[in-house]
Amino acid sequence: MVFGRSSRRETPVEPVTLKILVAGGFGVGKTTLVGAVSEIKPLRTEETLSEAGRPVDDLDGVESKSTTTVAMDFGRITLREDLVLYLFGTPGQDRFWFLWDELAQGALGAVVLVDTRRLEDSFAAIDYFERRGIPFTVGVNRFEGADEYPEETVRAALDLDPEVPLMTCDARERESVKSVLVAVVEHALVRSTREREPAAT
């Protein structure tokens, strides 16, 4: 009897690739989040904050920050063998928001990172995705020394629609970030399915 390897080979799975934006105010942890979860060395476009920029950059609450993203952060994570996410971190400062429209093209959804010490910095990002109909999940980033609030308090302060997922996360922790990304994908797919369903007559 002759033994040998089977000539039948498994067909490699072609993964589905999805684009996810990571947005939020200046210094909220977007670059940290992309770096914590990316399985490739993340592309970063950080520049040192200059004295010339201080009159236009609001550093309240992030006085120790010395660099800023001027274009985007980019990373990649494989959630499953058949599902890969490309992450695009947006710049947080007002003067770089003209880049957001380009980065948002083709995005399935977004993470809006928030800092409970500076919730008002998140309003513009939330408004951006609401106006464009892009599904998003809010991730409340844990910062040392920041007070923690009940979910309903944060939801009310941000004036979020009931269906928008809101979860606490740590932008430095890979598994914590993965949970937020899974929530974004699930939320976007549920909404997409709902929009395709025929209206009840």
N, C-alpha and C positions, 0 to 999 in steps of 0.2 A: 504494500500500500504506500502510495506516495503522498507525502504531506507538503503543503506549500501555502504561500500567502494567497488570499483571495484576490482575484484580478479586479474585483469590483471596488471602486474607489468612491468615497463619499464626496459628493459635490460640495465645494466650499460655499459657505453662506455669504451672500453679498449683503453687508449690513445696511440698514436704513440710517442715513445721516440727517440729523436735525440741528438747526441753528437756534441757540438760546442766548439772549442778551442778559448781561448782569449790569444793572443800573442802580442809581441812587445818588445821594448827595456826596459832596466832597469829603474824603476821609472816612467813609463809612465802612470800608473793607473790601471793596470790589476786587482790587488787585490781589489781596490776600486770599480771597475765596477762589479765584481762578487758579492761583498757584498751589493752593492746598489740594485741589482735586485733579489737576491736569496730569495725565499719564505721559505727556511729553514736556520738555522744557518750555514753559510758557513764553510767548512773545510779549515783551513789555515795551511800552513807549513812555517811560518815565523820565522826567527832567527835574532838575533841582529847582525848587522854588527860589525865585530871585526877589531882590528888593523892589525891582521895577513892577513886579506883579502884585505886591502887597496891597496897593490901593484898590485893586479890582478883585482880589481873592479874599473871601471871607474865611478867616482862620479861627473864628470864635469856636472854642471847644476842641480844636485840633492844632493848638499852638505848637506842639512838638513835631508836627508833620513837616518833613523837609523835601519831599518829592511829590510830583503829581503826574498823573497820566495825561498825555497831551493828544493821543489819538485813540488807542484802544489797547486792551490786553487780549490775548488769544490763547486758548488752551483746548484740549480734547480729552474726553473721557468715554470709555466704552462701558455702558451700563449693562449690556448683555452682548452675547456673541453677534446678535443681529441688530444692535442698536448703539449708535455712536452719536455723542453730542459734541458739537463744536461750540465753544463758549467765547462770546465776545463781550469784554468788559468795556463799558462806555466811560468816557471822561466825565468827571463830576462837576467841573466848574462851568459856570454859565457861559463863559466866553468860548467854550469848545462844543457847545450844544449843536452847532450847525452840522456836526458829524453824525448826530444820532439818526437822522433820516436815512443816511446811506447804510449805517450799521444795521438798521431795523429791517431793511429789505430782505424778504425771504425768511424772517424769523418765525419759528413756531410759537415762541412765547418768551417770557422774561422773568427774571428774579429782580425784585426791587428790595435792596438791602436798606434797612433803616437802623438808626441809632436812637434809642428812646430819649437821650439827652438833647437831641436836635431833630425832633420829628418834622419840624417845618421844612427841613432840607429835603424831605422825601416827597413833598406835595407835587413838585414839578414833574418828577419821574412818574408818579402814579397818574397824574393828569395826562401825561404824554401817551401812555399805553391805553388809558381809557378812551381817549379821543380817537385813537387809531384802531381800536377794536382788537388790540393784541393781548391775548390772555397772559396774565402775570400772577405770580405768587409773591407774597411779602415775606421776607426773612428778617426777623428781628435779631440783629447781630448782638451777641453778648459782649459787653465791654466791662472790664474791671472797674468797679466803683459806680456803675450805672444802676439806677433803681430798676427793679423788675415790676411789671404791671400785669394785671390780668388781661387775657386776650381780648375780652370785650371792651376794656378800657382803651387799649391800643387801636382796636378796630374802629371804635367810635371817634377817637382823636384823628385818625387818618381818613374817616368818612368812607370806609370801604364797603362795597356791595357785599351782601351776605355770601355770595358764591365764591368770592376771592379767597383762596387759601392763605392763612396767616400762620406762621410757625416760628418758634424760637430756634436759633442756630448759633453755631460758633464757626465763623469764617475760617478759622485756623484748623478745624478738624475735618478730615476727609469724609468720614461717615456722616457727620452732621450735614455737610454740604451736599453729599449725594442724596440724602433724604429730601432736601429742598428741591433739587433738580428733578427727582422722580415726581414730586408733587406738581411741578410746573408741567411736565410732560403729560401726566394724567389729567390735569385740569384742562390743558389745551385740547387733548383728544376727546374728552367728555363734551366740551363746548362745541368742538367741530362736529361731533356726531349729532348733538342736539340741533345744530343749525341746519344739518342736512335732512333731518326728519321732516316729512310733509306736515304742514300745519293742519290741526284738527278742524274738521268742517262741522 
